[in-house]
């Protein structure tokens, strides 16, 4: 009888785990879980970074398309300040601190502004400005190419986190200023510095011409 009890007691002890064994098992499971969590976090963070980079690149490509459409369709058309012939402005105006820019600014007229069947009360000529303000590359445009009393430009943020903005003009060589009031250069370069992409330069070949009276 006593021998049977001893055998049952020994068998019962062999089927159980000691407290130390349980603690070791829990520790191993916790380490494996922590490792798996860190790997998962790394994968998720890598996916987020890739998505942010892709979105930023898409935004840059969209901005360059807007800039290209504006600069390649420049027309030799001077806006009028108040409508007077003597108050005619230059075909291209570019200078430091122009239009409240924190660096250089530029203004010109471009063709190609859609007006299907001339149903809208505006021309197909669009007056455009570019400036740097509050770290933003801003595009300003007017509904009318000539100045209208009380008319304020529409402001479009092209890119964020921009530090510098400058322009150069091609006329048998690059020039930092464009002196002619009536003629267009044969090329324009826009240069800006982005915090993410550093310096970006694009040069555009444009159709040379003189002021077109309208």
C-alpha positions as a Markdown table, in Angstrom:
| # | Residue | x | y | z |
|---|---|---|---|---|
| 1 | Unk | 0.0 | 0.0 | 0.0 |
| 2 | Unk | 2.7 | 2.4 | 0.9 |
| 3 | Unk | 4.7 | 1.5 | -2.2 |
| 4 | Unk | 1.6 | 2.4 | -4.3 |
| 5 | Unk | 1.3 | 5.8 | -2.7 |
| 6 | Unk | 4.9 | 6.5 | -3.3 |
| 7 | Unk | 4.6 | 5.6 | -6.9 |
| 8 | Unk | 1.5 | 7.9 | -7.3 |
| 9 | Unk | 3.3 | 10.8 | -5.6 |
| 10 | Unk | 6.3 | 10.4 | -7.8 |
| 11 | Unk | 4.2 | 10.3 | -11.0 |
| 12 | Unk | 2.3 | 13.4 | -9.9 |
| 13 | Unk | 5.5 | 15.3 | -9.4 |
| 14 | Unk | 6.9 | 14.3 | -12.8 |
| 15 | Unk | 3.8 | 15.7 | -14.6 |
| 16 | Unk | 4.2 | 19.2 | -13.2 |
| 17 | Unk | 6.6 | 22.2 | -13.7 |
| 18 | Unk | 8.5 | 24.0 | -11.1 |
| 19 | Unk | 8.1 | 27.8 | -10.6 |
| 20 | Unk | 11.6 | 28.4 | -12.0 |
| 21 | Unk | 10.7 | 26.5 | -15.2 |
| 22 | Unk | 7.5 | 28.6 | -15.6 |
| 23 | Unk | 9.4 | 31.9 | -15.1 |
| 24 | Unk | 12.1 | 30.9 | -17.6 |
| 25 | Unk | 9.4 | 29.9 | -20.2 |
| 26 | Unk | 7.6 | 33.2 | -19.7 |
| 27 | Unk | 10.8 | 35.2 | -20.1 |
| 28 | Unk | 11.7 | 33.4 | -23.3 |
| 29 | Unk | 8.2 | 34.0 | -24.7 |
| 30 | Unk | 8.4 | 37.7 | -23.7 |
| 31 | Unk | 11.7 | 38.1 | -25.5 |
| 32 | Unk | 10.4 | 36.4 | -28.6 |
| 33 | Unk | 7.3 | 38.6 | -28.6 |
| 34 | Unk | 9.4 | 41.8 | -28.1 |
| 35 | Unk | 11.7 | 40.8 | -31.0 |
| 36 | Unk | 8.7 | 40.1 | -33.3 |
| 37 | Unk | 7.1 | 43.4 | -32.3 |
| 38 | Unk | 10.3 | 45.3 | -33.1 |
| 39 | Unk | 10.6 | 43.6 | -36.5 |
| 40 | Unk | 6.9 | 44.5 | -37.2 |
| 41 | Unk | 7.5 | 48.1 | -36.2 |
| 42 | Unk | 10.5 | 48.3 | -38.4 |
| 43 | Unk | 8.5 | 47.0 | -41.4 |
| 44 | Unk | 5.7 | 49.4 | -40.7 |
| 45 | Unk | 8.0 | 52.4 | -40.3 |
| 46 | Unk | 9.9 | 51.4 | -43.5 |
| 47 | Unk | 6.5 | 51.4 | -45.3 |
| 48 | Unk | 5.6 | 54.8 | -43.9 |
| 49 | Unk | 8.9 | 56.3 | -45.0 |
| 50 | Unk | 8.5 | 54.8 | -48.5 |
| 51 | Unk | 5.0 | 56.2 | -48.8 |
| 52 | Unk | 6.1 | 59.7 | -47.6 |
| 53 | Unk | 9.0 | 59.7 | -50.0 |
| 54 | Unk | 6.7 | 58.6 | -52.9 |
| 55 | Unk | 4.2 | 61.3 | -52.0 |
| 56 | Unk | 6.9 | 64.0 | -51.8 |
| 57 | Unk | 8.3 | 62.9 | -55.1 |
| 58 | Unk | 4.9 | 63.0 | -56.7 |
| 59 | Unk | 4.3 | 66.5 | -55.3 |
| 60 | Unk | 7.7 | 67.6 | -56.7 |
| 61 | Unk | 6.9 | 66.2 | -60.1 |
| 62 | Unk | 3.5 | 67.9 | -60.1 |
| 63 | Unk | 5.2 | 71.2 | -59.1 |
| 64 | Unk | 7.7 | 71.0 | -61.9 |
| 65 | Unk | 5.0 | 70.3 | -64.4 |
| 66 | Unk | 3.2 | 73.5 | -63.4 |
| 67 | Unk | 6.4 | 75.5 | -63.6 |
| 68 | Unk | 7.2 | 74.0 | -67.0 |
| 69 | Unk | 3.7 | 74.8 | -68.4 |
| 70 | Unk | 4.1 | 78.4 | -67.2 |
| 71 | Unk | 7.6 | 79.1 | -68.4 |
| 72 | Unk | 7.4 | 77.3 | -71.8 |
| 73 | Unk | 4.3 | 79.3 | -72.7 |
| 74 | Unk | 5.6 | 82.8 | -71.9 |
| 75 | Unk | 4.4 | 85.4 | -74.3 |
| 76 | Unk | 5.8 | 88.8 | -75.1 |
| 77 | Unk | 2.8 | 90.6 | -73.7 |
| 78 | Unk | 3.2 | 93.5 | -71.3 |
| 79 | Unk | 0.5 | 94.0 | -68.7 |
| 80 | Unk | -1.0 | 97.5 | -68.2 |
| 81 | Unk | -1.1 | 99.1 | -64.8 |
| 82 | Unk | -4.5 | 100.9 | -65.0 |
| 83 | Unk | -4.9 | 100.6 | -68.7 |
| 84 | Unk | -2.8 | 103.6 | -69.7 |
| 85 | Unk | -0.3 | 103.2 | -72.6 |
| 86 | Unk | 2.4 | 105.1 | -70.6 |
| 87 | Unk | 1.8 | 102.7 | -67.7 |
| 88 | Unk | 2.7 | 99.6 | -69.6 |
| 89 | Unk | 4.8 | 97.2 | -67.5 |
| 90 | Unk | 7.7 | 95.0 | -68.7 |
| 91 | Unk | 7.2 | 91.7 | -70.5 |
| 92 | Unk | 9.2 | 90.0 | -67.7 |
| 93 | Unk | 9.8 | 91.6 | -64.3 |
| 94 | Unk | 12.3 | 89.9 | -61.9 |
| 95 | Unk | 14.1 | 91.2 | -58.9 |
| 96 | Unk | 14.9 | 90.6 | -55.3 |
| 97 | Unk | 12.1 | 91.1 | -52.7 |
| 98 | Unk | 9.6 | 91.4 | -55.6 |
| 99 | Unk | 5.9 | 91.0 | -54.6 |
| 100 | Unk | 6.9 | 90.4 | -51.0 |
| 101 | Unk | 9.3 | 87.5 | -51.9 |
| 102 | Unk | 11.9 | 86.6 | -49.3 |
| 103 | Unk | 14.3 | 86.0 | -52.2 |
| 104 | Unk | 13.8 | 86.7 | -55.9 |
| 105 | Unk | 10.4 | 87.1 | -57.5 |
| 106 | Unk | 9.2 | 87.1 | -61.1 |
| 107 | Unk | 6.1 | 88.1 | -63.1 |
| 108 | Unk | 5.2 | 87.4 | -66.7 |
| 109 | Unk | 2.3 | 86.6 | -69.0 |
| 110 | Unk | 1.7 | 83.2 | -70.5 |
| 111 | Unk | -0.7 | 81.8 | -73.1 |
| 112 | Unk | -2.7 | 78.6 | -73.0 |
| 113 | Unk | -5.2 | 79.4 | -70.2 |
| 114 | Unk | -8.2 | 77.5 | -71.3 |
| 115 | Unk | -11.4 | 79.4 | -72.0 |
| 116 | Unk | -13.6 | 77.0 | -74.0 |
| 117 | Unk | -15.6 | 78.8 | -76.7 |
| 118 | Unk | -14.7 | 82.1 | -75.0 |
| 119 | Unk | -17.6 | 81.6 | -72.6 |
| 120 | Unk | -15.7 | 82.8 | -69.5 |
| 121 | Unk | -15.3 | 86.6 | -69.0 |
| 122 | Unk | -11.5 | 86.5 | -69.4 |
| 123 | Unk | -8.7 | 86.1 | -71.9 |
| 124 | Unk | -6.6 | 83.1 | -72.6 |
| 125 | Unk | -3.6 | 85.1 | -71.4 |
| 126 | Unk | -2.7 | 84.5 | -67.8 |
| 127 | Unk | -0.5 | 86.8 | -65.7 |
| 128 | Unk | 1.6 | 84.8 | -63.3 |
| 129 | Unk | 4.0 | 85.5 | -60.4 |
| 130 | Unk | 6.4 | 83.3 | -58.5 |
| 131 | Unk | 7.7 | 84.2 | -55.1 |
| 132 | Unk | 9.2 | 82.7 | -51.9 |
| 133 | Unk | 7.3 | 83.4 | -48.8 |
| 134 | Unk | 7.2 | 81.7 | -45.4 |
| 135 | Unk | 9.2 | 78.8 | -46.8 |
| 136 | Unk | 6.7 | 78.2 | -49.6 |
| 137 | Unk | 7.3 | 78.5 | -53.3 |
| 138 | Unk | 4.1 | 80.3 | -54.2 |
| 139 | Unk | 2.4 | 80.8 | -57.6 |
| 140 | Unk | 0.2 | 83.8 | -57.9 |
| 141 | Unk | -2.1 | 84.4 | -60.9 |
| 142 | Unk | -4.7 | 87.0 | -61.9 |
| 143 | Unk | -7.9 | 86.5 | -63.7 |
| 144 | Unk | -7.0 | 89.3 | -66.1 |
| 145 | Unk | -3.6 | 90.1 | -67.7 |
| 146 | Unk | -4.0 | 93.9 | -67.1 |
| 147 | Unk | -4.4 | 95.3 | -63.6 |
| 148 | Unk | -8.0 | 95.8 | -62.5 |
| 149 | Unk | -8.8 | 98.0 | -59.5 |
| 150 | Unk | -9.4 | 95.8 | -56.4 |
| 151 | Unk | -8.2 | 92.6 | -58.1 |
| 152 | Unk | -6.2 | 90.3 | -55.8 |
| 153 | Unk | -4.2 | 87.4 | -57.1 |
| 154 | Unk | -5.1 | 83.8 | -56.4 |
| 155 | Unk | -2.3 | 82.2 | -54.3 |
| 156 | Unk | -1.3 | 78.6 | -55.0 |
| 157 | Unk | 1.4 | 76.8 | -52.9 |
| 158 | Unk | 3.6 | 74.9 | -55.3 |
| 159 | Unk | 6.1 | 73.5 | -52.8 |
| 160 | Unk | 6.8 | 73.7 | -49.1 |
| 161 | Unk | 10.2 | 73.8 | -47.2 |
| 162 | Unk | 11.9 | 76.0 | -49.8 |
| 163 | Unk | 14.8 | 78.1 | -48.7 |
| 164 | Unk | 16.1 | 80.0 | -51.8 |
| 165 | Unk | 14.6 | 81.1 | -55.1 |
| 166 | Unk | 16.4 | 82.7 | -58.1 |
| 167 | Unk | 16.1 | 83.1 | -61.8 |
| 168 | Unk | 18.6 | 83.5 | -64.7 |
| 169 | Unk | 18.0 | 84.5 | -68.3 |
| 170 | Unk | 19.8 | 83.3 | -71.5 |
| 171 | Unk | 20.9 | 85.7 | -74.2 |
| 172 | Unk | 24.1 | 84.4 | -75.6 |
| 173 | Unk | 25.0 | 83.6 | -72.1 |
| 174 | Unk | 23.4 | 83.4 | -68.7 |
| 175 | Unk | 22.4 | 86.7 | -67.1 |
| 176 | Unk | 21.2 | 87.3 | -63.5 |
| 177 | Unk | 18.9 | 90.2 | -64.7 |
| 178 | Unk | 16.8 | 90.8 | -67.7 |
| 179 | Unk | 17.0 | 94.4 | -68.8 |
| 180 | Unk | 14.8 | 94.5 | -71.9 |
| 181 | Unk | 11.3 | 95.9 | -71.4 |
| 182 | Unk | 9.9 | 94.5 | -74.7 |
| 183 | Unk | 11.8 | 91.4 | -75.7 |
| 184 | Unk | 11.9 | 87.9 | -74.2 |
| 185 | Unk | 15.1 | 85.9 | -73.6 |
| 186 | Unk | 15.5 | 82.7 | -75.4 |
| 187 | Unk | 15.7 | 80.7 | -72.1 |
| 188 | Unk | 14.9 | 81.0 | -68.4 |
| 189 | Unk | 16.4 | 79.1 | -65.5 |
| 190 | Unk | 14.6 | 78.6 | -62.2 |
| 191 | Unk | 16.6 | 77.5 | -59.2 |
| 192 | Unk | 15.4 | 76.8 | -55.7 |
| 193 | Unk | 16.7 | 75.0 | -52.7 |
| 194 | Unk | 14.6 | 72.4 | -51.0 |
| 195 | Unk | 15.3 | 71.1 | -47.5 |
| 196 | Unk | 14.6 | 67.6 | -48.7 |
| 197 | Unk | 16.1 | 67.6 | -52.2 |
| 198 | Unk | 18.8 | 70.3 | -51.9 |
| 199 | Unk | 19.2 | 72.5 | -55.0 |
| 200 | Unk | 17.0 | 72.0 | -58.0 |
| 201 | Unk | 17.6 | 73.7 | -61.3 |
| 202 | Unk | 15.5 | 73.7 | -64.4 |
| 203 | Unk | 16.1 | 75.6 | -67.6 |
| 204 | Unk | 13.4 | 76.2 | -70.2 |
| 205 | Unk | 13.7 | 77.2 | -73.8 |
| 206 | Unk | 11.1 | 79.8 | -74.7 |
| 207 | Unk | 10.0 | 81.4 | -78.0 |
| 208 | Unk | 11.8 | 84.7 | -78.3 |
| 209 | Unk | 9.6 | 87.7 | -79.3 |
| 210 | Unk | 8.7 | 91.3 | -78.8 |
| 211 | Unk | 5.7 | 93.0 | -77.2 |
| 212 | Unk | 2.4 | 92.0 | -78.9 |
| 213 | Unk | -0.1 | 94.9 | -78.8 |
| 214 | Unk | -3.5 | 93.9 | -77.6 |
